[in-house]
Amino acid sequence: MNSHDSDHSLKLIRDLKAGSRPVGFNLSTEIEKISSQEGLQAAFNVLLRAEVVLGLRRPTLAVYDHAFHLIGGAQKYGLTLTSALRDLFDITIISNKDIRLEDFGKWYGLDLSWCAVKIIKIPFFEDRGTSYLDPAFVSTKVENPFHLVSRESGNYDIFVNNSMNEMVFPLSNISVLVCHFPERLPKSYFYADRYTYVVHNSRYTAEWIERMWKFAPHQHIYPPVDLEDGGTVQPKKKLILSVARFEPEGTKRQREMVEAFLKLDRLHPEIISGWRFILVGGSEPKNRYLDELNSLIAGLPRQNIELRVNIPASELRILYREASIFWHLCGIVHDHPSEVEHFGMTTVEAMQNRAVPIVYDGGGLREIVDHGVDGFRVRTGGELLEYSMKLIRQPELIEGLGAAAHGKAQEFSRARFEEHVRAFFGRILKDYSQP
């Protein structure tokens, strides 16, 4: 990983901190020397750091994500990280699309009204009218459209790239890439190895960073999960719940789950009578996959399957409290390891509310669900139906496994996440402000 400290720069900052002024010392001359040898950004970074070292201002931190305008687990990670660092930094949220801080309150229950916001529109995507800024569309045949974000990153002491967008070259003194999964090979505009630190969200992600990017990440911090049921055990309803973004590519496998429930209803109508299946998730306005799902369930005689899109956190909490069973099949059909769940925040949310998870046996979900102890892991649609019927026929099993799931979920609480985040950034800030 790159360190932005040259020996000359570090000596200058230490001298300033110590009040040391050698004969003939001139700050402007020293800065010009650094600029000529290492570049204008390096000289600017020295001045930024010197201001913090000398106690002239609070350190600044920017948190960037090219998908902050969409509801998602990765975005919740970055914004909860932002909230946890309020007392340490002056923070700016950087987005490539218009965002409203009040939306983050509705989506994630986070009050970020104290943050500054910087919107950097990317013409490459704006001209195409796309809502989702997929870096995979960018090749070396065009100028890197994310250089606009790179230039902005140099205005802060610490720059956090939460978006897995390795096309952003960091220019700040300290840079942190939060990798939720290494989706692309190191080829066009690859700068993940230029960050001071790389944080990973699961052991599964860390394994694939080493395989695909050929270096080891620095810090493991599990995502924050904070939809706790409040400690009051609620009566469960005949409800199977699934919560995942309605990806246009269908990688969360909602279609497969709808078809599985329809099969369950067809094979065991008497046992399934009264049970509902609700699929919740975020979506951009135009989504062909979501349209196909709506067409699939339209006109069903029982009307026992529902799609709920972009609902507020308050409504989602109610569904988690009511659900007896939670399905998550991301990965059950995949051509690439990135299509397997990297961690599984919504699974933990369900477990916090004593819903029994039945999930795909792969990826980060293996780190969450212990098969037969606090839920079940499955490899096929047949196994999904088998374990679902086992739970439906044995309500006492739902109660027992639900209690175990609630206990396991405490390992991934928001409080624990914030503790780890503050400790990690606290160490970085101590080294930065006391060279």
GUMARFI-204462 format. One record per residue (C-alpha): x negated, y, z; residue number from 0; residue in one letter. Coordinates in nm, 2 decimals, always signed. Example, Ala and Ser with C-alpha at 12.3 -4.5 7.8 and 13.67 -1.06 7.14 Angstrom:
       X       Y       Z  pos  code
   -1.23   -0.45   +0.78    0     a
   -1.37   -0.11   +0.71    1     s
% end
This chain:
       X       Y       Z  pos  code
   +0.00   +0.00   +0.00    0     m
   -0.11   +0.35   -0.06    1     n
   -0.23   +0.58   +0.21    2     s
   -0.20   +0.95   +0.12    3     h
   -0.48   +1.05   +0.37    4     d
   -0.82   +1.11   +0.22    5     s
   -1.11   +1.15   +0.45    6     d
   -1.14   +1.52   +0.38    7     h
   -0.77   +1.58   +0.43    8     s
   -0.76   +1.39   +0.76    9     l
   -1.07   +1.57   +0.89   10     k
   -0.91   +1.91   +0.80   11     l
   -0.60   +1.82   +1.00   12     i
   -0.79   +1.70   +1.30   13     r
   -1.00   +2.01   +1.30   14     d
   -0.68   +2.23   +1.29   15     l
   -0.54   +2.02   +1.57   16     k
   -0.85   +2.06   +1.78   17     a
   -0.88   +2.42   +1.71   18     g
   -1.22   +2.36   +1.55   19     s
   -1.35   +2.62   +1.31   20     r
   -1.69   +2.55   +1.17   21     p
   -1.90   +2.85   +1.05   22     v
   -1.77   +2.98   +0.73   23     g
   -1.44   +2.79   +0.76   24     f
   -1.16   +2.92   +0.54   25     n
   -0.83   +2.74   +0.52   26     l
   -0.74   +2.86   +0.17   27     s
   -1.08   +2.74   +0.04   28     t
   -1.03   +2.40   +0.20   29     e
   -0.68   +2.36   +0.05   30     i
   -0.81   +2.47   -0.29   31     e
   -1.09   +2.21   -0.26   32     k
   -0.83   +1.93   -0.19   33     i
   -0.61   +2.05   -0.47   34     s
   -0.90   +2.04   -0.72   35     s
   -1.02   +1.70   -0.61   36     q
   -0.69   +1.52   -0.53   37     e
   -0.41   +1.73   -0.69   38     g
   -0.16   +1.99   -0.59   39     l
   +0.07   +1.75   -0.42   40     q
   -0.21   +1.62   -0.19   41     a
   -0.29   +1.98   -0.09   42     a
   +0.08   +2.05   -0.02   43     f
   +0.10   +1.73   +0.19   44     n
   -0.19   +1.85   +0.40   45     v
   -0.01   +2.17   +0.48   46     l
   +0.31   +1.99   +0.55   47     l
   +0.14   +1.76   +0.80   48     r
   -0.06   +2.04   +0.96   49     a
   +0.27   +2.22   +1.04   50     e
   +0.39   +1.91   +1.23   51     v
   +0.06   +1.84   +1.40   52     v
   +0.04   +2.20   +1.52   53     l
   +0.40   +2.18   +1.65   54     g
   +0.52   +2.46   +1.41   55     l
   +0.84   +2.27   +1.31   56     r
   +1.02   +1.94   +1.34   57     r
   +0.92   +1.67   +1.09   58     p
   +1.15   +1.62   +0.79   59     t
   +1.28   +1.30   +0.65   60     l
   +1.48   +1.23   +0.33   61     a
   +1.69   +0.92   +0.28   62     v
   +1.77   +0.84   -0.08   63     y
   +2.01   +0.59   -0.25   64     d
   +2.13   +0.60   -0.60   65     h
   +2.46   +0.42   -0.49   66     a
   +2.55   +0.64   -0.19   67     f
   +2.87   +0.73   -0.37   68     h
   +2.99   +0.37   -0.36   69     l
   +3.09   +0.16   -0.05   70     i
   +2.84   -0.11   +0.02   71     g
   +2.64   -0.29   +0.28   72     g
   +2.31   -0.16   +0.16   73     a
   +2.44   +0.20   +0.18   74     q
   +2.57   +0.14   +0.53   75     k
   +2.22   +0.02   +0.62   76     y
   +2.06   +0.34   +0.50   77     g
   +2.32   +0.57   +0.65   78     l
   +2.31   +0.40   +0.99   79     t
   +1.93   +0.43   +0.98   80     l
   +1.99   +0.80   +0.92   81     t
   +2.22   +0.83   +1.22   82     s
   +1.97   +0.65   +1.44   83     a
   +1.69   +0.90   +1.36   84     l
   +1.89   +1.22   +1.43   85     r
   +1.68   +1.31   +1.74   86     d
   +1.34   +1.26   +1.57   87     l
   +1.38   +1.44   +1.23   88     f
   +1.55   +1.70   +1.03   89     d
   +1.72   +1.48   +0.77   90     i
   +1.84   +1.52   +0.42   91     t
   +2.05   +1.27   +0.23   92     i
   +1.96   +1.25   -0.14   93     i
   +2.22   +1.12   -0.39   94     s
   +2.24   +1.11   -0.76   95     n
   +2.62   +1.15   -0.76   96     k
   +2.85   +1.39   -0.57   97     d
   +2.92   +1.27   -0.22   98     i
   +3.12   +1.39   +0.08   99     r
   +2.98   +1.34   +0.43  100     l
   +3.34   +1.29   +0.56  101     e
   +3.37   +0.98   +0.33  102     d
   +3.09   +0.82   +0.52  103     f
   +3.29   +0.87   +0.83  104     g
   +3.59   +0.69   +0.68  105     k
   +3.39   +0.41   +0.52  106     w
   +3.14   +0.33   +0.79  107     y
   +3.25   +0.52   +1.10  108     g
   +2.94   +0.74   +1.09  109     l
   +2.94   +1.11   +1.17  110     d
   +2.67   +1.26   +0.95  111     l
   +2.80   +1.61   +0.94  112     s
   +2.47   +1.74   +1.08  113     w
   +2.27   +1.62   +0.77  114     c
   +2.17   +1.83   +0.48  115     a
   +2.27   +1.69   +0.14  116     v
   +2.07   +1.71   -0.19  117     k
   +2.24   +1.61   -0.52  118     i
   +2.01   +1.52   -0.80  119     i
   +2.20   +1.44   -1.12  120     k
   +2.02   +1.20   -1.36  121     i
   +2.09   +1.31   -1.72  122     p
   +2.01   +0.96   -1.86  123     f
   +2.31   +0.83   -1.67  124     f
   +2.53   +1.14   -1.67  125     e
   +2.52   +1.15   -2.06  126     d
   +2.64   +0.79   -2.06  127     r
   +2.93   +0.86   -1.82  128     g
   +2.84   +0.57   -1.60  129     t
   +2.94   +0.56   -1.23  130     s
   +2.68   +0.30   -1.13  131     y
   +2.32   +0.40   -1.20  132     l
   +2.16   +0.06   -1.28  133     d
   +1.78   +0.09   -1.31  134     p
   +1.79   -0.22   -1.53  135     a
   +1.91   +0.00   -1.81  136     f
   +1.58   +0.19   -1.81  137     v
   +1.29   +0.07   -2.02  138     s
   +0.95   +0.22   -2.10  139     t
   +1.09   +0.33   -2.44  140     k
   +1.23   +0.64   -2.25  141     v
   +1.08   +0.87   -1.99  142     e
   +1.15   +0.75   -1.64  143     n
   +1.48   +0.93   -1.55  144     p
   +1.41   +0.88   -1.18  145     f
   +1.11   +1.11   -1.18  146     h
   +1.35   +1.38   -1.08  147     l
   +1.38   +1.20   -0.75  148     v
   +1.01   +1.14   -0.72  149     s
   +0.94   +1.51   -0.75  150     r
   +1.19   +1.58   -0.47  151     e
   +1.03   +1.32   -0.25  152     s
   +0.72   +1.53   -0.22  153     g
   +0.91   +1.80   -0.02  154     n
   +0.94   +1.59   +0.30  155     y
   +0.71   +1.45   +0.56  156     d
   +0.87   +1.11   +0.52  157     i
   +1.07   +0.98   +0.22  158     f
   +1.29   +0.67   +0.26  159     v
   +1.41   +0.49   -0.05  160     n
   +1.70   +0.28   +0.06  161     n
   +1.82   +0.18   -0.29  162     s
   +1.59   -0.10   -0.40  163     m
   +1.50   +0.14   -0.68  164     n
   +1.13   +0.07   -0.73  165     e
   +1.13   +0.32   -1.02  166     m
   +1.10   +0.61   -0.78  167     v
   +0.73   +0.70   -0.72  168     f
   +0.69   +0.84   -0.37  169     p
   +0.50   +1.17   -0.33  170     l
   +0.55   +1.23   +0.04  171     s
   +0.29   +1.19   +0.31  172     n
   +0.46   +0.88   +0.44  173     i
   +0.70   +0.67   +0.23  174     s
   +0.93   +0.38   +0.32  175     v
   +1.10   +0.15   +0.07  176     l
   +1.39   -0.05   +0.22  177     v
   +1.42   -0.36   +0.01  178     c
   +1.75   -0.55   +0.03  179     h
   +1.62   -0.78   -0.25  180     f
   +1.35   -0.75   -0.52  181     p
   +1.58   -0.77   -0.81  182     e
   +1.34   -0.69   -1.09  183     r
   +0.99   -0.81   -1.18  184     l
   +0.70   -0.56   -1.16  185     p
   +0.71   -0.42   -1.51  186     k
   +0.86   -0.09   -1.64  187     s
   +0.80   +0.20   -1.40  188     y
   +0.73   -0.03   -1.10  189     f
   +0.62   +0.16   -0.79  190     y
   +0.72   -0.06   -0.50  191     a
   +0.36   -0.12   -0.42  192     d
   +0.29   +0.26   -0.39  193     r
   +0.50   +0.29   -0.07  194     y
   +0.33   +0.32   +0.27  195     t
   +0.57   +0.07   +0.42  196     y
   +0.82   -0.18   +0.28  197     v
   +1.10   -0.29   +0.51  198     v
   +1.30   -0.61   +0.44  199     h
   +1.65   -0.70   +0.56  200     n
   +1.61   -1.08   +0.59  201     s
   +1.36   -1.36   +0.58  202     r
   +1.51   -1.46   +0.24  203     y
   +1.43   -1.12   +0.10  204     t
   +1.08   -1.13   +0.24  205     a
   +1.01   -1.46   +0.08  206     e
   +1.12   -1.33   -0.26  207     w
   +0.92   -1.01   -0.23  208     i
   +0.61   -1.22   -0.19  209     e
   +0.71   -1.44   -0.48  210     r
   +0.81   -1.17   -0.73  211     m
   +0.61   -0.87   -0.62  212     w
   +0.30   -1.05   -0.49  213     k
   +0.26   -0.86   -0.17  214     f
   +0.39   -0.91   +0.19  215     a
   +0.64   -0.65   +0.32  216     p
   +0.56   -0.48   +0.65  217     h
   +0.87   -0.47   +0.87  218     q
   +1.17   -0.69   +0.92  219     h
   +1.49   -0.51   +1.04  220     i
   +1.82   -0.70   +1.01  221     y
   +2.11   -0.48   +0.89  222     p
   +2.34   -0.31   +1.14  223     p
   +2.68   -0.47   +1.21  224     v
   +2.92   -0.27   +1.43  225     d
   +3.28   -0.38   +1.37  226     l
   +3.30   -0.54   +1.71  227     e
   +3.65   -0.64   +1.83  228     d
   +3.60   -0.44   +2.15  229     g
   +3.60   -0.75   +2.37  230     g
   +3.97   -0.81   +2.37  231     t
   +4.06   -1.14   +2.22  232     v
   +4.34   -1.09   +1.97  233     q
   +4.59   -1.36   +1.86  234     p
   +4.49   -1.48   +1.52  235     k
   +4.71   -1.49   +1.22  236     k
   +4.74   -1.74   +0.93  237     k
   +4.49   -1.53   +0.73  238     l
   +4.18   -1.61   +0.53  239     i
   +3.98   -1.29   +0.46  240     l
   +3.70   -1.21   +0.22  241     s
   +3.51   -0.88   +0.22  242     v
   +3.26   -0.79   -0.06  243     a
   +3.22   -0.53   -0.32  244     r
   +3.40   -0.60   -0.65  245     f
   +3.09   -0.61   -0.86  246     e
   +3.16   -0.56   -1.23  247     p
   +2.95   -0.87   -1.30  248     e
   +3.15   -1.08   -1.05  249     g
   +2.84   -1.19   -0.85  250     t
   +3.04   -1.19   -0.53  251     k
   +3.25   -1.47   -0.67  252     r
   +3.60   -1.34   -0.59  253     q
   +3.74   -1.52   -0.89  254     r
   +3.61   -1.85   -0.77  255     e
   +3.76   -1.79   -0.42  256     m
   +4.10   -1.69   -0.57  257     v
   +4.10   -2.01   -0.78  258     e
   +4.01   -2.21   -0.47  259     a
   +4.30   -2.07   -0.27  260     f
   +4.54   -2.14   -0.56  261     l
   +4.42   -2.50   -0.56  262     k
   +4.46   -2.52   -0.19  263     l
   +4.81   -2.39   -0.22  264     d
   +4.89   -2.63   -0.50  265     r
   +4.75   -2.94   -0.33  266     l
   +4.88   -2.87   +0.02  267     h
   +5.18   -2.64   -0.01  268     p
   +5.34   -2.75   +0.33  269     e
   +5.02   -2.71   +0.53  270     i
   +4.93   -2.38   +0.36  271     i
   +5.28   -2.24   +0.40  272     s
   +5.26   -1.90   +0.58  273     g
   +4.89   -1.86   +0.51  274     w
   +4.76   -1.55   +0.32  275     r
   +4.43   -1.48   +0.14  276     f
   +4.32   -1.11   +0.13  277     i
   +4.02   -0.99   -0.06  278     l
   +3.88   -0.65   +0.04  279     v
   +3.60   -0.46   -0.13  280     g
   +3.48   -0.14   -0.28  281     g
   +3.49   -0.06   -0.65  282     s
   +3.42   +0.21   -0.89  283     e
   +3.72   +0.36   -1.07  284     p
   +3.68   +0.16   -1.40  285     k
   +3.62   -0.21   -1.32  286     n
   +3.72   -0.48   -1.58  287     r
   +3.64   -0.76   -1.33  288     y
   +3.89   -0.61   -1.08  289     l
   +4.15   -0.58   -1.35  290     d
   +4.10   -0.94   -1.44  291     e
   +4.15   -1.04   -1.07  292     l
   +4.47   -0.84   -1.06  293     n
   +4.59   -1.01   -1.37  294     s
   +4.51   -1.35   -1.22  295     l
   +4.73   -1.30   -0.91  296     i
   +5.01   -1.10   -1.08  297     a
   +5.34   -1.28   -1.07  298     g
   +5.24   -1.55   -0.83  299     l
   +5.57   -1.69   -0.68  300     p
   +5.44   -1.69   -0.31  301     r
   +5.27   -1.35   -0.33  302     q
   +5.02   -1.48   -0.08  303     n
   +4.70   -1.33   -0.23  304     i
   +4.62   -0.96   -0.20  305     e
   +4.34   -0.73   -0.33  306     l
   +4.27   -0.42   -0.11  307     r
   +4.02   -0.18   -0.27  308     v
   +3.82   +0.10   -0.10  309     n
   +4.02   +0.08   +0.22  310     i
   +3.90   +0.28   +0.53  311     p
   +3.71   +0.12   +0.82  312     a
   +4.01   +0.14   +1.05  313     s
   +4.22   -0.08   +0.82  314     e
   +3.94   -0.32   +0.77  315     l
   +3.90   -0.36   +1.15  316     r
   +4.26   -0.47   +1.18  317     i
   +4.21   -0.73   +0.91  318     l
   +3.90   -0.87   +1.08  319     y
   +4.09   -0.90   +1.41  320     r
   +4.38   -1.08   +1.25  321     e
   +4.18   -1.32   +1.03  322     a
   +4.13   -1.68   +1.14  323     s
   +3.89   -1.78   +0.86  324     i
   +3.64   -1.58   +0.65  325     f
   +3.52   -1.69   +0.30  326     w
   +3.20   -1.57   +0.14  327     h
   +3.08   -1.76   -0.17  328     l
   +2.82   -1.52   -0.32  329     c
   +2.56   -1.75   -0.47  330     g
   +2.77   -2.05   -0.54  331     i
   +2.72   -1.98   -0.91  332     v
   +2.40   -1.80   -0.99  333     h
   +2.13   -1.77   -1.25  334     d
   +1.89   -1.56   -1.04  335     h
   +1.80   -1.55   -0.67  336     p
   +1.92   -1.19   -0.66  337     s
   +2.28   -1.32   -0.71  338     e
   +2.26   -1.51   -0.38  339     v
   +2.36   -1.31   -0.07  340     e
   +2.05   -1.13   +0.06  341     h
   +2.18   -1.11   +0.41  342     f
   +2.56   -1.10   +0.46  343     g
   +2.68   -0.81   +0.67  344     m
   +3.05   -0.87   +0.62  345     t
   +3.00   -1.23   +0.74  346     t
   +2.86   -1.10   +1.06  347     v
   +3.14   -0.84   +1.09  348     e
   +3.39   -1.13   +1.06  349     a
   +3.20   -1.33   +1.32  350     m
   +3.20   -1.03   +1.56  351     q
   +3.58   -1.06   +1.54  352     n
   +3.59   -1.43   +1.60  353     r
   +3.69   -1.53   +1.24  354     a
   +3.53   -1.86   +1.15  355     v
   +3.29   -1.82   +0.85  356     p
   +3.28   -2.06   +0.56  357     i
   +3.00   -1.94   +0.34  358     v
   +2.77   -2.05   +0.06  359     y
   +2.47   -2.25   +0.19  360     d
   +2.19   -2.03   +0.06  361     g
   +2.01   -1.70   +0.09  362     g
   +2.04   -1.48   +0.40  363     g
   +2.36   -1.65   +0.50  364     l
   +2.15   -1.94   +0.63  365     r
   +2.00   -1.70   +0.89  366     e
   +2.35   -1.61   +1.01  367     i
   +2.57   -1.92   +1.01  368     v
   +2.47   -2.24   +1.19  369     d
   +2.66   -2.52   +1.02  370     h
   +2.91   -2.69   +1.25  371     g
   +2.82   -2.46   +1.55  372     v
   +2.97   -2.12   +1.46  373     d
   +3.10   -2.18   +1.11  374     g
   +3.03   -2.39   +0.80  375     f
   +2.80   -2.36   +0.50  376     r
   +2.91   -2.51   +0.17  377     v
   +2.76   -2.59   -0.17  378     r
   +3.07   -2.66   -0.37  379     t
   +3.43   -2.55   -0.41  380     g
   +3.54   -2.89   -0.29  381     g
   +3.35   -2.85   +0.04  382     e
   +3.51   -2.50   +0.08  383     l
   +3.85   -2.66   +0.06  384     l
   +3.75   -2.95   +0.29  385     e
   +3.63   -2.73   +0.58  386     y
   +3.92   -2.48   +0.53  387     s
   +4.17   -2.76   +0.57  388     m
   +3.98   -2.89   +0.87  389     k
   +4.03   -2.56   +1.04  390     l
   +4.39   -2.51   +0.93  391     i
   +4.48   -2.85   +1.07  392     r
   +4.30   -2.78   +1.40  393     q
   +4.38   -2.44   +1.55  394     p
   +4.18   -2.52   +1.85  395     e
   +3.87   -2.56   +1.63  396     l
   +3.92   -2.21   +1.50  397     i
   +3.93   -2.08   +1.86  398     e
   +3.61   -2.27   +1.96  399     g
   +3.40   -2.19   +1.66  400     l
   +3.53   -1.83   +1.66  401     g
   +3.40   -1.78   +2.01  402     a
   +3.06   -1.93   +1.91  403     a
   +3.06   -1.70   +1.60  404     a
   +3.12   -1.40   +1.82  405     h
   +2.82   -1.49   +2.04  406     g
   +2.59   -1.54   +1.74  407     k
   +2.69   -1.21   +1.59  408     a
   +2.54   -1.02   +1.88  409     q
   +2.20   -1.08   +1.74  410     e
   +2.29   -0.84   +1.45  411     f
   +2.45   -0.55   +1.64  412     s
   +2.42   -0.19   +1.55  413     r
   +2.26   -0.12   +1.89  414     a
   +1.98   -0.37   +1.82  415     r
   +1.93   -0.23   +1.47  416     f
   +1.90   +0.13   +1.60  417     e
   +1.66   +0.02   +1.86  418     e
   +1.43   -0.14   +1.60  419     h
   +1.46   +0.16   +1.36  420     v
   +1.37   +0.41   +1.63  421     r
   +1.08   +0.20   +1.74  422     a
   +0.94   +0.16   +1.39  423     f
   +0.98   +0.52   +1.29  424     f
   +0.86   +0.63   +1.63  425     g
   +0.53   +0.46   +1.57  426     r
   +0.50   +0.62   +1.23  427     i
   +0.58   +0.96   +1.37  428     l
   +0.33   +0.93   +1.65  429     k
   +0.04   +0.84   +1.41  430     d
   +0.15   +1.12   +1.17  431     y
   +0.17   +1.39   +1.43  432     s
   -0.14   +1.28   +1.63  433     q
   -0.40   +1.19   +1.37  434     p
% end
